[in-house]
Amino acid sequence: MDPHSSPFLDHGLASTTLHPLGLKVQRAEGPWLHLEGGGKLFDAISGIGVSSFGHGHPNILGALKTQMDQHLHAMVYGELMQEVQIEASQALRATLPDHLDAIYFLNSGAEAMEAAMKLAKRVTGRRRLFGVEGGYHGSTHGALSISSNEGRKSAYRPLLPDIDFLPWNEEQDLERVDATVAAVVVETVQGDAGIRIPKTSWLLALQKKCQEVGALLILDEIQCGMGRTGKPWAFAHFGLQPDIVCMGKALGGGMPIGALAASKSHMKSFAHSPALGHITTFGGHPLACAGALGALQVMEQLDWSQLEKRWCGWERALSAHPAVHHMRRLGGFMALELGHADNVERAVKAGIHHAQTEGEGAMLFWFLSVPTAFRLAPPLVGNDEDMERGLSLVLRCLDEVAG
Ligand SMILES: Cc1ncc(COP(=O)(O)O)c(C=O)c1O
C-alpha cells in the first residue's frame, strides 16, 4: 500500500487535506450537491461560505453567460476599462458606507488581505500591524503572518516581521495600539475560531483607539460578509466605520474573487511611489466580476427579516438536540459545540454516509482551530421545502452522535 496514495494523487492531483472525502460531484443545483453514482448532499456549509446564494442561481449564471459572450481576459488589470468591473464596483459600493468609495478587485481572500496590509503601510507610512487572537486570514505568507494559529504558521517561519496580536474581546490591552501602528486587522465575526461574535463595546473601543493613534481599522469580511450574518456586511451589526474592508468567498457567486473597499484618497496611494503598488494579472477578471454582479443582485433581493425567522427556527431545533452542548449564531453563520472531536467526526461522516446509503445526506464541516465544534452556513436562498429537508438532514447527523 503506497503511503502517499490518496483519491487526489491517484488522479494526478495535489491536495493538502489528510481527510479527503473521496466523493465526486456530478452537478450542483440550489442547495444540493449531486454525487457521481447517485445520492445528494444538502450543502449546509455553502462550500465554506461561498455558494451562499445556492448553486447555479439563474441571475448569477445569466450574468456569467452575458459576459462570456462579450469578452474574457482582455489585458492585465488596470490598463483597460472593462464595463463589468465598473458595474460590479457600483453594485458593491451601493451596499457599503459612502466613505468606502473605491473597490480594488483581486483573485482571492488571501490576496485581498495582502493588498490591505500593503495599503495600510502606504497610507500611514508605518510598518507595525496588529492581528487578533483566533483570527484566520488566509494561507499566503502575509495573510498567514496576521493569522494567529501558531500550529499552522511555525513550519513557514520566518513570516512578516512587526506583527503582534491583541486578545479577542478585551479592552484593557488596547493601549498597545500606539502611533507606530499602521493597522489593526480583525475578522468582524471570527469564522475559523468557531463563529465567535464580538462585543460591540470592544469593537467600538478598538475603532476609537485606531482613530486616536492614526492606525487604520481593517475588517476581514471574507467569510462573515455578503449577507452571511443577516446584513450585507457584518460590521453593520456593530455600528463600525472601517477604513478598509476585505471581501471574497460569496462575493463571486461561485467565481474566484477577492476585493478591497477603501476611500478613493487611500486607494490612490497604490498608484505612486512606487506606481503599480499592487498588481495582478487576473484580478478583476471579467467573469469573476460578472459573478459578483449576479451575486450582488441576488443579495439585494433577500428578505432579511424572513431569513432571520428561518435561522431562529434552525437555532430552536438544533440547540434542543441532546448532542448539542452549545450553539453560536449570527444570522446564517452558526457553530454547534458537540463537546468532543469524536462527536464532530461522527456527525460529519454521518452526513456523507446518509447520502451514500439512503440517497440524501448533509454536507457538514469542521473548523481548522476548534476540534469540538462544526460549522453551518446554509444557503441564504432556497425554498421552504428544501430548507426544511436540509435542517432535518443535519438533525439526522446529530442523532448519530447522541446514539
Ligand atoms: C476570514 C477569512 N479570511 C481570509 C480567508 C482567505 O480566503 P481565500 O481562501 O480566498 O484566500 C478565509 C478563507 O477561508 C477566511 O475565512
The ligand as an SDF file (V2000), in Angstrom:
LIG
                    3D

 16 16  0  0  0  0  0  0  0  0999 V2000
  -11.9770   35.0970    7.3400 C   0  0  0  0  0  0  0  0  0  0  0  0
  -11.1630   34.6420    6.1600 C   0  0  0  0  0  0  0  0  0  0  0  0
  -10.2440   35.4740    5.6600 N   0  0  0  0  0  0  0  0  0  0  0  0
   -9.4920   35.1220    4.6040 C   0  0  0  0  0  0  0  0  0  0  0  0
   -9.6290   33.8940    4.0030 C   0  0  0  0  0  0  0  0  0  0  0  0
   -8.7780   33.5260    2.8340 C   0  0  0  0  0  0  0  0  0  0  0  0
   -9.5380   33.4880    1.6600 O   0  0  0  0  0  0  0  0  0  0  0  0
   -9.0470   32.6180    0.4100 P   0  0  0  0  0  0  0  0  0  0  0  0
   -9.1300   31.1910    0.8050 O   0  0  0  0  0  0  0  0  0  0  0  0
   -9.9980   33.0050   -0.7040 O   0  0  0  0  0  0  0  0  0  0  0  0
   -7.6590   33.0470    0.1130 O   0  0  0  0  0  0  0  0  0  0  0  0
  -10.5680   32.9950    4.5120 C   0  0  0  0  0  0  0  0  0  0  0  0
  -10.7220   31.6570    3.9210 C   0  0  0  0  0  0  0  0  0  0  0  0
  -11.2900   30.7480    4.4850 O   0  0  0  0  0  0  0  0  0  0  0  0
  -11.3520   33.3720    5.6320 C   0  0  0  0  0  0  0  0  0  0  0  0
  -12.2750   32.5550    6.1550 O   0  0  0  0  0  0  0  0  0  0  0  0
  1  2  1  0
  2  3  1  0
  2 15  2  0
  3  4  2  0
  4  5  1  0
  5  6  1  0
  5 12  2  0
  6  7  1  0
  7  8  1  0
  8  9  2  0
  8 10  1  0
  8 11  1  0
 12 13  1  0
 12 15  1  0
 13 14  2  0
 15 16  1  0
M  END
$$$$
